[in-house]
Amino acid sequence: MTILSKGGNQKRAESAVINFEKRWVYVLRGSSKGGDMLHLGDGRIVIEGSAFSSQDEFSVTYREKSLYVVALSGMIEHVIPVSSDDYSSIREEASRLGCLTSLQKGQYLLPGFVDLHVHSPQWAQDGAALDEPLERWLGKYTFPTESRFTDNRYATKVHSHLVDTLLSRGTTTVLYFDTIYRNSATGLAQICAEKGQRAFVGKVVMDDPEANPEYYRETTDEAIAETERFITEIYDLNTPQGVYPVITPRFIPSCTDKGLEALGCLASQYQCFTQTHCSEGDWEHATVWERFGKSDAEALNNFGLLTDKTVMHHCVYLSESDADIFARNGAAVAHCPYSNAYFASAVCPVRRYRGQGVTVGMGTDISGGYAPSMYEVIRMAAIASRMLEYGVDMKIAADRRGVPGSLMTLDQAFWLATVGGASALHVNTGRLDAGYIWDAQIVDVHAANADLPIFDEEEEPKVVFQKIMNLSGPTNIKKVWCQGRVVYEG
């Protein structure tokens, strides 16, 4: 962990534009140094407090008491350390204007989390039926649950509760799988827009009559037409934080070749994101090999579904050549340690993928992973990496039992949950620095009924961070912003 008492390096003022086809996001980047003049008012807010944020992939920065000046656009314009000559005058002016939020003793700022894999309808079955193998879990529980989302009132009830739950856990950006029903997926996008969560939403495609139950599938023509209509509907949503459509075949075993090829064409035409499950478990991985004589990565690449706007979920069984395809194409992996433990029968070799240049973030994978909090996913990612590093079969000698070079620290897992996920989705967030989006959360280590064991007022920041990662729960999260807007207050 890096300790910065006077703030980190700030970027010079510059403009950046992110193009998501019909969506343009203008990003104004500012600096706390140089000749830039700082102005308050015009909708700006100022947050005063100490913060933890990733310095790089392997270390977390602790920045002592600073002022974060956030523009009406939601961008961090300036970070002013307490040692700055202007600190007191800026704080006084912000207080006079009524735009100052000051953290209390024991409260810390962290970036908002990015969850790269959530099945929104499966929130209705979360925590149940995880003792079944994947193919039976899908057919017996999951498809019947998802088929209920033709009922718009039911869908709205589940979606609203899920979005509220994720925001209350500090998750500001989510990549969603919804159902095969366009109305349901559009409804989810609208709820995210209203509640202020940045969302990438997919209408699922399942068009193979031999692989899907009759009550829960579409024809290929219906699936493609409804997907295209969904894309245009979501592009028409205009939200400050951004809500985007995602082309979403469930996975290769549920889709026809014709459907996959058509989805690849839509991805090229609309330049939007794609997602699906890839090399998730033995059954799915073997099914694709039997069908095509090649891996998921190769097949998806051939269909035009593995691009620099792709997030593939799980990817536990990628070979080195598969990972090289990801790296060359700029595609990302969503590491889902909880659901991998239940359904993959292996641990995802995240460190190997990163070493090969693959972008990696993390996901809860509700409901294959039961925990809606990225704090729990961070913990599980660190635990799973230790199991891979050191091995689990005591009958094998210790020096041959594990996979060296697999271990991840909490700092590294935190990076995956913030910067890694943001990079996968091309969103300029995940850090609390000038030039980044103000997606942030306040964590209170002394929250009532959730007091962390911190008894020394001079506790080392590294230790405080580790206790926050390992022990904090929903009660510790006091406030959450997305794109500068308060989206949750505990």
N, C-alpha and C positions, 0 to 999 in steps of 0.2 A: 504493500500500500504506500502511495506517495502522500506526504503531508505538505499541503500548500497553505501557509498562513496568510499569504498576501495575494491570493488569486492565481489562476493559471494564465498561460499565454492567451491573449484575446486576438481574434482575427481582425484584420483591417476591414473597413467598410467596403462592401461589395454587394452586387445584386446577383441573384441566382434564379433560374426559372426551371421548374420541373414540369415536363409535358406528359400528361396522361391523355393523349389524343384530344378529345373535346374538352378536357379539363386543364386549365392553366393555374398553377399555384405560384404566385410571386413571393419570393422570399427576400426580405430586406435584412442584410447582415450588418451589424454595428460593431463598435469597438469601444472599450473603456479607456483606450489609450489614443495618443495622437491628437490631432487638432479638431476632432469631432466635438460639437457643442451639444451638451445633454439638455434636453427639454422634457419637462413633465407636462401633464395635462394631455389633451387630445386622446383621452381614453387609456392612457398609460397606467400601469399599476407597478408598485414597487414592493418587493418581498424582501424582508430582512431575516437572515438566518445563516446557520452553518449547513454545509451540504456534503454529501457523498456522491461522486460521479466517476465514471470510468476514465482513467487517464489513457489507458490503452487496453489491449486484450488481456493483459496479465496483471494489471494493477489498478486499484481504485484510489482516487484523489479525495482527500478530506480538505475542504476549503472552510476555514474559520469564518466567523461572522462577516457577511458581505451583503450588499444591496444588489438585487436583481431587478433591472428596469426592463419591463415587458411592454412592448408596443400594443396598440389596439389590434394589430394583425396577429398577435400571439407570438411574435418573435422576441427573443432576448436581445435587446439592443446594447445593454451595458451590464457589466459586472464590476461593482466598485468595492474593493476590499476595505476593511475598517481602518487600515493604515493610510488610506487616501486622504489628501488634504480637503477634498470635497465631500467626504462622507457625511459629516455632521450637517452641513448646509443642505445637501440633497435629501437627507432623512427628514430634516425639519420641514422642507418644502413639501415633500410627499405627505407628511402628517397633516400639514395645513390644508392640503388639497383633498384629504380624506381617501387617498389611494394607497396608503401604507399598510401592509400586513407584516407584523413582527412575530416571529416564532417565540414561544415560551421556553423556559429552561427544560432541557430534556427532549426538545423537539428538533428534528433534522429534516432537511430536504433531500429527496431522492428523485431521479427521473421517473416518469411514468413507464410502466412495463409494456412490452410488445408481445402479445400472445399470437403465435403464428398458426395455431390450429385449434379451432373450436367448432364442434358440431352443434349448432344452436338448438335443433329440435331434441337432441339427446339430453339436454338439461332436464327434461321431463323424466328421464330414467336414471339420472346420475346417481352413482353409488350402488347400483343394483346389477346383478347378473354377470359380475366380472369373473366368475369361476368357470365360464364356458369357453371353448375354443372359438376363435374369431368367426369362422364360417357359420357355426351354430348360433353364436351370439347375435350375428347380423340377422339371420333368418327368423330366429325365435323371438327376439326382443326388439331389435333396433328398427327393422323395416316396419313392423306393426306400429311402433311409436311414431316414426316419421310420417307414416301414411295418415295419421290423425290431423296433419297440418293443412288439410283441405278446409278445415274448420277455421275460418279467419279469427274468430273470437278466441279460440283456444290458442292459436298461434301467437296472437298478440299478448295474451296472458303470459305464456312461457317466455317469449322473446323479451318482453319488458322486464320480467323478473331477472332474467339472465344478464341483460345489459347492466341493470342496477347492481347486481352482485359483482360483476367484473369491475365496474368503476369503483365500487367500495373496497376492492382489493388492490387498487392502484394501477389497474390495467387500462391504459388510455388508447391503445391501438390493437385491433383484433382482425385476424384473417379468419373469416367464417365459412364453413360449409353449412348450407341450409338444407332444403329438400328438393325434390324434382318439381315442386309447384312454384311457378313464377310469382303468384300472388303472395305466397308465404315469404319468399326471398326478398321481394320488393318491400313487403311490410317490415321485415327486419331492418333493411337499409333505412327506411323512414324513421323507425324507432331510434336507431343509432344517430341519425341526423338530428332528431329532436332532443335527445339526451346529451348530445355533444361528444360522443365517442367516435374517434376516427375508425372507419370500418372498411374492410375489403370483403365483399360479400359474394358468395358463389351460389348460383342455382345449379343443383346437382343434375348430372345426366346419367341415366341408367336405361339403356335402350335395347339391350340384348334379351330377346324373349326366352332364350334357353338358360339364362343365368339369373334372371330376376323374377320375383313372384308377379303374377298377373295383376294383383291389386296395387302394385307399386312399381310401375314402369311406364315409359312412353314409347311411342314409335320413334324411329330415328328422325323422320321428318318433323314430328312434333317437338322433339327435344331440341333440334337445331333452330327451328323457328322461334320457340319460346326462349331459348338462350339469347338469340339476337335481339328479340324484343326486350328482354330483361336488360341487356347491355345498354340499349338506348334509353330505357326508363331511368336507370341509375345515373347515367351521364347527365340527365336532365336535373338531377338533384343538385342544389347549390348550397353548400354548407361551408362555413369557415374552416372546419377541421378536416373536411374531405371524406366522402363516402364513394367507393369505387366498385365497379363490377369485376367479377373474376370468373373466367371460364373454368368449369369444374366437373370433369368426368369423375365419377366416384373412384374408380380405379379400373385398370385394364380389364379384369375379369367381368365387369358389369357392362362393358360397352362393346359395340360392334366396330369392326374396322372402318366401316363407312362413317359411323358416328365420330370416331376419333379423328379421322381425316378431315371431316367437316369442321370440327372444333378447332383443329389446327389452322384451318383457313380463316375462321372467325378471329382467332388470336392475331393473325397477321393483318387482317383487314382493319380491326379496331385497335390494335396495339395495346391490348389490355392484359392484365395479369392472368396467369393460368396456375392451377393447383390440382394435385391429385395425390393419392397414396402411392408410394413407390417402394418396392422391395421391403415391405413391412414385416412379413413373417414367412415362415417356411411354406405354408400353403399358397399364399398369394404369389410369392417369388417363383415357386415351382410351376404354378399354373401358367404364368407368362412364358416361362421357358418351354413348356410343352406346346404352347400355342404358336410361338414365333421362332423358337430356337435361338432366342437372344434374351438379354436381360430387359427389365423394365426401362432402364435408362436409355438403352439403345432403341427400343421400340418407341418410346415416347418422343425421343429425338427425331425419329423418322417420320412421326406424325406431326411434327412442327409444334410440339407441346413442351419443349424444353428450351426456354429462351432466357434472356436476361431479365424477364419479368415473370419468372416461374419460381414458385415455392413448392417443393416436393416434401411430403410428410413421411417421417420415420426414416426411410433410407438406411435401414440397419444392415442390409446385405449388399451394399454397393462394393463392387470390386475396385481395384485401383484404376482400371481403365474406365469404369463407370464414373468414378469421382473425377477423373480427368475430363470427361465429357461435360460434367457439371461446371467445372472450373473454366473450360474453354467457352462455354455458352453463357456463363454468368448466372446460372441457375443456383438457387439456394436450397438448403435443407432445413426442415423444421424438426428439431430434436425433441421427442416426446417421451421422456424417461419413464413416466408412470405407465402409460399404455404399452410401451415396449416391454416393460416387466411382465405385464399381463398377457400380451398377445404375440410378441416378436420372438420370444425364446432366446434372446441375445441382447447384448448391450451395444448401442450405436457407438462406433469408434470415432467420436467427434474430433479428437485431437489429430487423428490421421487425416480426416477430411480437411481440417484447417491447414494442416501441413501441405496438402495438395492444392491449396488456394481456393477451397470451396467456402462460400458464404454460409454461415450456420447461425440460426436463431433457435428459439425454443417455443414449445406449445404445451398447453395443458392437455389437449386432445379430449376434452369433455365429449362423451362420457367414458371412452376407453381409458382415460385417466380421470379419476373421480375428483381431484382437487382443483377448485376454480381459482386458486391463488398462485401467482407466479413465485411467491416466496417459497411455497412448498415444492414447486417444480425445480427451483434453484437448488434446494436442499437435496432433492432426489437425484438431480444431475450429478452433483458432487459425490453422493453415495454410490451411484451406479458406476461412475468412473473409477472409484476405488475398487469396486468388485472386479471390473475389467482389468485394472492394473495388476492386482494381486491374485486374482483367480478365486474360485469358490470350491473347487473339488479338493478336499483335504487328502485324498488318496494319491494326488499328484504332487511330486516334490515341489517345494516352494519356488525354486529357481526356474521351474518350467510351468508353473501353474497359471500365471497371468500373462497379460499383454503389456510389456513395458512401453512407457510413453503415452499412456492413456489417461493419466490422472488429471483431474480438473480441480482447481481450488474454488472457493466461494467467489473470489474476485473474478475468475474466468467465467463462472456460471452467470454471475451478475451481468457481465459484459454481453453474454449471449441473450439475456432477457431484455436488454436495453439496446445497446448499439448494434448487436448482431441482427436482431429482429428488424430494427429500423433500416439497416442496410439492405436486408432482404427485400423490403417493400419500397426502397428508394425514398424514404421519408427522412427529412432532416431533423431528427429528434434523437433522444436517447442519451444526450449529455446536457448538463447544466452550464453551458458556456455561451458567450455572445455569438450570435449567428445561428443558434439552434432554436427550435420551437419550444415554447414553454409548456411542456408536458411534464408535470411534476406532482409530487405527493409529499405531504407532511406526515412523518412518523413520530409518534410520541412514545418514548421508552418508559414513561411513567404513567401511562394511561390507566385509569381506574379499572381494576379487575384484570389488568393485563400488564402489570408492572414487570419489566425485565430486571434481572438481578444485576443492577448497576448501582453500587453503593458509594463509589469514590467519585467525587465531583471532577477529579482530574483523570478519570479513566482514559486509557490510551485510545485514540480514535479507531485504530485498527481493531481493538477488542470490541468497542461499541458497534462497529459495523458488523462484525461477525455475530454478535448477539442479536442484532436486528435481523440479519439474514436467517439465523437459525431458530429464533424464538418468537418473533413478532407474529401477530395474528390480525384479523380484521379490526379488532378494537383499537389497535395501535395506530391505525390510519385515520387521521383527523381531517384532512382536506386533500382534494385531488383537482388539478387543473388539466384541461386538454386544450391546446391552442390558445392558452391564456384565459380560458373561461373556466370558472369553478363548476365542476360537474358532480362533485360529491362533497358533503360535509358531514362528518361523524358527530 
